[in-house]
Amino acid sequence: MTDPETVPLEHVQSRILVLREQRVVLDRDLAALYGVPTFRLNETVKRNADRFPADFRFQLTAEESGRLTSQSAISKPGRGGRRTLPWAFTEHGALMAATILNSPRAVQMSVVIVRA
């Protein structure tokens, strides 16, 4: 794993999308930045759902996910890809995820994400 201090700001900025007029990071990208598997991030968030109001994260619709798939932002179904719709985390949601993951890398990367 790379040191959060050495992650180029452009690398983080390239993972930020605009969906529903909000700047968000998809769960798979946030998990990669925090150094955990996507399923572990989503599992931890689900266990702490009360910490994630609607303005912290939302699940993409099939249409939104389809648009991202067609733009190669996520893998196509049937090719080892996802079986569920992705979650999008706002800046506040990304910070909250770092606190519940409780790892030094997640805390350090949350600072990089806010700066991006």
LOBA-209302 format. One record per residue (C-alpha): residue in three letters; x, y, z. Coordinates in Angstrom, 3 decimals, padded with zeros to 6 digits, always signed. Layout:
REM residues N
ATOM	ALA	X	Y	Z
...
//
This chain:
REM residues 116
ATOM	MET	+000.000	+000.000	+000.000
ATOM	THR	+001.148	+003.485	-000.734
ATOM	ASP	+001.696	+006.109	+001.903
ATOM	PRO	-001.198	+008.621	+001.911
ATOM	GLU	+001.340	+011.455	+001.959
ATOM	THR	+002.697	+010.325	-001.411
ATOM	VAL	-000.670	+009.937	-003.175
ATOM	PRO	-000.856	+012.646	-005.844
ATOM	LEU	-003.785	+015.001	-005.380
ATOM	GLU	-004.673	+014.437	-009.046
ATOM	HIS	-005.136	+010.713	-008.326
ATOM	VAL	-007.783	+011.509	-005.734
ATOM	GLN	-009.355	+014.264	-007.843
ATOM	SER	-009.795	+011.850	-010.749
ATOM	ARG	-012.001	+009.665	-008.541
ATOM	ILE	-014.387	+012.478	-007.672
ATOM	LEU	-017.562	+012.462	-009.756
ATOM	VAL	-020.504	+014.836	-009.942
ATOM	LEU	-023.786	+012.989	-009.443
ATOM	ARG	-027.098	+014.595	-008.532
ATOM	GLU	-025.289	+017.940	-008.489
ATOM	GLN	-022.964	+016.760	-005.713
ATOM	ARG	-019.286	+015.898	-005.697
ATOM	VAL	-019.021	+012.265	-004.641
ATOM	VAL	-016.646	+009.316	-004.507
ATOM	LEU	-017.957	+005.849	-005.359
ATOM	ASP	-017.667	+003.160	-002.703
ATOM	ARG	-015.109	+001.143	-004.686
ATOM	ASP	-012.852	+004.191	-005.097
ATOM	LEU	-013.226	+005.214	-001.462
ATOM	ALA	-012.424	+001.674	-000.333
ATOM	ALA	-009.313	+001.635	-002.539
ATOM	LEU	-008.157	+004.968	-001.133
ATOM	TYR	-008.731	+003.746	+002.422
ATOM	GLY	-007.011	+000.416	+001.731
ATOM	VAL	-009.962	-001.886	+002.433
ATOM	PRO	-012.071	-004.143	+000.200
ATOM	THR	-015.293	-002.555	-001.079
ATOM	PHE	-017.443	-005.162	+000.643
ATOM	ARG	-015.749	-004.366	+003.982
ATOM	LEU	-016.392	-000.633	+003.587
ATOM	ASN	-020.056	-001.205	+002.745
ATOM	GLU	-020.445	-003.774	+005.529
ATOM	THR	-019.015	-001.357	+008.105
ATOM	VAL	-021.173	+001.499	+006.848
ATOM	LYS	-024.272	-000.715	+006.963
ATOM	ARG	-023.531	-001.605	+010.598
ATOM	ASN	-023.301	+002.121	+011.365
ATOM	ALA	-026.177	+003.297	+009.152
ATOM	ASP	-027.346	+005.852	+011.721
ATOM	ARG	-024.108	+007.803	+011.092
ATOM	PHE	-024.884	+008.159	+007.372
ATOM	PRO	-027.923	+010.341	+006.668
ATOM	ALA	-029.048	+010.794	+003.057
ATOM	ASP	-026.760	+013.802	+002.544
ATOM	PHE	-023.689	+011.676	+003.437
ATOM	ARG	-024.256	+008.840	+000.950
ATOM	PHE	-026.782	+007.546	-001.525
ATOM	GLN	-027.134	+004.481	-003.696
ATOM	LEU	-026.960	+004.984	-007.435
ATOM	THR	-029.993	+004.165	-009.529
ATOM	ALA	-029.754	+001.544	-012.260
ATOM	GLU	-029.779	+004.375	-014.820
ATOM	GLU	-026.905	+006.229	-013.111
ATOM	SER	-024.931	+003.016	-012.806
ATOM	GLY	-025.606	+002.240	-016.462
ATOM	ARG	-024.258	+005.626	-017.515
ATOM	LEU	-021.083	+005.028	-015.524
ATOM	THR	-020.720	+001.540	-017.000
ATOM	SER	-021.014	+002.912	-020.521
ATOM	GLN	-018.278	+005.419	-019.691
ATOM	SER	-016.064	+002.579	-018.362
ATOM	ALA	-016.149	+003.961	-014.827
ATOM	ILE	-017.302	+000.599	-013.486
ATOM	SER	-017.090	-002.943	-014.820
ATOM	LYS	-019.828	-004.486	-016.899
ATOM	PRO	-022.119	-007.082	-015.262
ATOM	GLY	-021.208	-010.695	-015.898
ATOM	ARG	-017.479	-010.005	-016.018
ATOM	GLY	-016.694	-010.391	-012.359
ATOM	GLY	-018.277	-007.029	-011.618
ATOM	ARG	-020.698	-005.941	-008.952
ATOM	ARG	-023.958	-007.584	-008.080
ATOM	THR	-025.356	-004.524	-006.299
ATOM	LEU	-025.680	-000.874	-007.227
ATOM	PRO	-022.766	+001.302	-006.074
ATOM	TRP	-022.960	+003.761	-003.207
ATOM	ALA	-021.802	+007.351	-003.638
ATOM	PHE	-020.240	+009.148	-000.666
ATOM	THR	-020.255	+012.916	-000.292
ATOM	GLU	-017.357	+014.681	+001.413
ATOM	HIS	-019.070	+014.312	+004.798
ATOM	GLY	-019.779	+010.651	+004.124
ATOM	ALA	-016.167	+009.996	+003.173
ATOM	LEU	-015.013	+011.566	+006.439
ATOM	MET	-017.519	+009.583	+008.475
ATOM	ALA	-016.409	+006.380	+006.748
ATOM	ALA	-012.837	+007.116	+007.789
ATOM	THR	-013.888	+007.460	+011.415
ATOM	ILE	-015.805	+004.173	+011.515
ATOM	LEU	-013.059	+002.256	+009.705
ATOM	ASN	-010.757	+003.451	+012.477
ATOM	SER	-007.508	+002.847	+010.644
ATOM	PRO	-004.597	+005.277	+010.431
ATOM	ARG	-004.605	+005.056	+006.610
ATOM	ALA	-008.310	+005.925	+006.405
ATOM	VAL	-007.841	+008.943	+008.656
ATOM	GLN	-004.822	+010.161	+006.667
ATOM	MET	-006.544	+009.626	+003.313
ATOM	SER	-009.659	+011.484	+004.487
ATOM	VAL	-007.500	+014.608	+004.764
ATOM	VAL	-006.255	+014.099	+001.200
ATOM	ILE	-009.838	+013.627	-000.025
ATOM	VAL	-011.016	+016.844	+001.616
ATOM	ARG	-008.107	+018.719	+000.058
ATOM	ALA	-009.019	+017.310	-003.366
//
